[in-house]
Amino acid sequence: MGQNVAEKLIDSHLLEGDMTPGEEIGIRMDQTLTQDATGTLVMLELEAMGLERVKTDLSAQYVDHNLIQEDNKNPDDHFFLQSACKKFGAWYSRPGNGVSHPVHQERFGKPGKTLVGSDSHTPAAGAIGMLAIGSGGMDVAMCMAGEPYYFKMPEVWGVELTGELPDWVSAKDVILEMLRRHDVDGAVGRIIEYYGPGLDELETMDRHVIANMGTELGATSTVFPADDEVRRFMKGQDREEDFTRLEADPDATYDHHEQIDLSELEPLIAKPSSPGNVVPVREEVGRDLSQAYIGSSANPGYRDFAVAAEMVEGKQVKTDVSFDVNPTSRQILENLDRDDHLLSLIHSGARIHQAGCNGCIGMGQAPATDTNSLRTVPRNFPDRSGTKEDRVFLVSPETATASALRGEITDPRDLDMPYPDVSDPDDPIVNEQSLEAPPSPEESRKVELRKGPNVSSIPHLDPIPDHVEIPINFKAEDDISTDEILRAGTDVLPYRSNIPEISKFSFDVVDPNYYDKAMDTRDDGGHAVVGGKNYGQGSSREHAALAPRYLGLRVVVARDYARIHWQNLVNFGVLPLNFIDDQDYELFSQGDELRIRDIHDQVRAGSEVEVENATTGRTVTTRHLLSDRQQEVLFKGGMINWMKERI
């Protein structure tokens, strides 16, 4: 039987296990990607492990999240990351060079290769036929140290694209249609693979949009074939020699199948405050807005900005709308300037920001209170924008721009203008000047890490005891995100390399008293958290596991977990358990005492663990999903302790 693209990528990199869905496998990772919000911990983890030099074909560190320099903390960390790249042998992308995902695709991505990144939107690289997976920083550090990447073999979900996109409908509407159908957990445990004649409608950067936001469906990854369109893209990047054709075999099959007729799509919009809350734009027409925002890793291509520029050429956006333009790479900014699109945007009243993540991660550009913000970003979780009780909608560049021109939410089909005929240039300006190559191993050995006063070593984490009797300090509803467990933003992310300080923000979006409660119980055995469905969705930031663990979190019992956060909990020695009976969630309340006896023996004996509510006297049976390897990691106190012994 033939193989699909996802199976070919996994099979060619398989080191351990077999490709049976649900079974743990280990694959070789050719490349790694880190960004500054998560990469600082990765570099500190490499230091703690005692690693001398990365063992991947290529590792790249980007500075794209923490660009606002209101004091010393962010620029200090930039210097730290630059020194770490020199010491460990990684590429360094300087501040202002652009968002990690489009820059990596432009300069380093290769069809047929594997990539793991400490950013949940790393699967964007699937646009060019890579197997790219977002993960916690610890897993990335392990791959940089030469270890396999371990995960449960996913099912492969084939999505056949047919038809042609109508005018005013673009790639963002394709992925919003998937979210409309399946919500934020519809692809958990799956790789999404797109194929079919409709691919002819999608340029490489359009595919990037769809692959990027597969993460919002809960997918392990998203893949596209490497076809003639990908060859065209790579030729334009002066890297045609890195192209390898990769397509599904004619007799390939899929575990699940779906079809989207592109010709039937219309402009869509995700309402606050979830990427899965999708309706047609026409249902929201006429609502006021204060901000329209284009850019981010979810709409990073030249075309996304050029279409907006064509729409506003010779016009002015409404004066009470902030039209924020966030170029996603310095290279794209140069090409927009060369082709006069930048001038059109500036003249229209757009606010041009530096190339980076910016408002997508809550670093500036926060919307006004009690107003609507339309954004082309991938997420609209509560408070992520930096404004309390924010009202963020997710839309295409066409819808965002049309709305900026009208001053209210607008279906772009209602504009009195032809749809701009814009494509990616075949001869783009290529800019590599802001990428620093790693020095030779001999030079690397001479490098000392440059640590500012805010950079602190990772705290020691002790193994989980054999018996716990601890309070439940927080009970979460379904779909709690890592932005609610440990938010981003200008007042939080500058402490990303200082765990004691960043831990003070743990759960503060949903429980302002969490930190004080945790500190009260930290020296008395710690505490537990109870979670609903899809616990820990969203960002890969491992701070959402490490900071609560630093405060004494020992056990999480949830209905189920988002993949990356579950892995992060294990990596830092927190025991994640699943309710077997969904209704058992109701038997535990915040403030109850949770008791588990003989943890080590129960975990090693099988998959079931007895958990008692010592307050009510009720006992329930839970399940752990730990492999034998992960059990040993847990009982060592986490991945750093486990890896120290191996190195």
Secondary structure as GFF3:
##gff-version 3
##sequence-region A 1 647
A	DSSP	alpha_helix	5	11	.	.	.	ID=ss1
A	DSSP	beta_strand	14	16	.	.	.	ID=ss2
A	DSSP	beta_strand	24	27	.	.	.	ID=ss3
A	DSSP	beta_strand	31	35	.	.	.	ID=ss4
A	DSSP	alpha_helix	36	49	.	.	.	ID=ss5
A	DSSP	beta_strand	58	62	.	.	.	ID=ss6
A	DSSP	alpha_helix	73	88	.	.	.	ID=ss7
A	DSSP	beta_strand	91	93	.	.	.	ID=ss8
A	DSSP	alpha_helix	100	107	.	.	.	ID=ss9
A	DSSP	beta_strand	114	117	.	.	.	ID=ss10
A	DSSP	three_ten_helix	122	128	.	.	.	ID=ss11
A	DSSP	beta_strand	131	134	.	.	.	ID=ss12
A	DSSP	alpha_helix	137	144	.	.	.	ID=ss13
A	DSSP	beta_strand	149	152	.	.	.	ID=ss14
A	DSSP	beta_strand	155	162	.	.	.	ID=ss15
A	DSSP	alpha_helix	171	182	.	.	.	ID=ss16
A	DSSP	three_ten_helix	183	185	.	.	.	ID=ss17
A	DSSP	beta_strand	190	195	.	.	.	ID=ss18
A	DSSP	three_ten_helix	197	201	.	.	.	ID=ss19
A	DSSP	alpha_helix	204	213	.	.	.	ID=ss20
A	DSSP	three_ten_helix	214	217	.	.	.	ID=ss21
A	DSSP	beta_strand	221	223	.	.	.	ID=ss22
A	DSSP	alpha_helix	228	236	.	.	.	ID=ss23
A	DSSP	three_ten_helix	240	242	.	.	.	ID=ss24
A	DSSP	beta_strand	256	261	.	.	.	ID=ss25
A	DSSP	three_ten_helix	262	264	.	.	.	ID=ss26
A	DSSP	beta_strand	268	270	.	.	.	ID=ss27
A	DSSP	beta_strand	278	280	.	.	.	ID=ss28
A	DSSP	three_ten_helix	281	283	.	.	.	ID=ss29
A	DSSP	beta_strand	291	295	.	.	.	ID=ss30
A	DSSP	alpha_helix	302	312	.	.	.	ID=ss31
A	DSSP	beta_strand	322	326	.	.	.	ID=ss32
A	DSSP	alpha_helix	330	338	.	.	.	ID=ss33
A	DSSP	alpha_helix	341	347	.	.	.	ID=ss34
A	DSSP	beta_strand	351	352	.	.	.	ID=ss35
A	DSSP	three_ten_helix	358	361	.	.	.	ID=ss36
A	DSSP	beta_strand	372	375	.	.	.	ID=ss37
A	DSSP	beta_strand	391	394	.	.	.	ID=ss38
A	DSSP	alpha_helix	397	406	.	.	.	ID=ss39
A	DSSP	three_ten_helix	412	414	.	.	.	ID=ss40
A	DSSP	beta_strand	435	436	.	.	.	ID=ss41
A	DSSP	alpha_helix	441	444	.	.	.	ID=ss42
A	DSSP	beta_strand	468	475	.	.	.	ID=ss43
A	DSSP	alpha_helix	482	485	.	.	.	ID=ss44
A	DSSP	three_ten_helix	493	495	.	.	.	ID=ss45
A	DSSP	alpha_helix	499	502	.	.	.	ID=ss46
A	DSSP	three_ten_helix	503	505	.	.	.	ID=ss47
A	DSSP	alpha_helix	514	521	.	.	.	ID=ss48
A	DSSP	three_ten_helix	522	524	.	.	.	ID=ss49
A	DSSP	beta_strand	527	531	.	.	.	ID=ss50
A	DSSP	alpha_helix	543	550	.	.	.	ID=ss51
A	DSSP	beta_strand	553	558	.	.	.	ID=ss52
A	DSSP	alpha_helix	563	571	.	.	.	ID=ss53
A	DSSP	beta_strand	575	579	.	.	.	ID=ss54
A	DSSP	three_ten_helix	582	587	.	.	.	ID=ss55
A	DSSP	beta_strand	593	596	.	.	.	ID=ss56
A	DSSP	alpha_helix	599	605	.	.	.	ID=ss57
A	DSSP	beta_strand	608	613	.	.	.	ID=ss58
A	DSSP	beta_strand	618	623	.	.	.	ID=ss59
A	DSSP	alpha_helix	628	636	.	.	.	ID=ss60
A	DSSP	alpha_helix	639	646	.	.	.	ID=ss61
###
